[in-house]
Amino acid sequence: MSKRLLMLEKMTREGSKDPFHWYALALEYSGQGRQDDALATFTALRAIDPSYVPMYLMCGTMLVKAGRLDEGRAWLSDGIGVARGKGDQHALSELQQALAGAGDGDA
């Protein structure tokens, strides 16, 4: 295990509410092919801070790549709503493109 992974696991286990710690941990898991751990971490982050827009794109695309299309599309669609609500046009565009690439043109 990498030192970065161990550090992030420790911070989140100790109750960090910093969304970036959770996001970075989920990305570490995803990068290691640990999709279930990544999904659990993204889900925990969503409970802590549902307005953290980057998680929707990264979790959605991870799930789509893993062949979990319905779950991935759901994350991307939810992220579109959050990005719209925040007025984040850049993230909105990225999420819409990812959703379209996932075979769903309902963005």
Buried (B, 14 or more C-beta within 10 A) or exposed (E): EEEEBEBBBEBBEEEBEEBBBBBBBBBBBBEEEBBEBBBEBBBEBBEBBEEBBBBBBBBBBBBBEBEBBEBBBBBBBBBBEBBBEEEBEEBBEBBBEBBEEBEBEEB
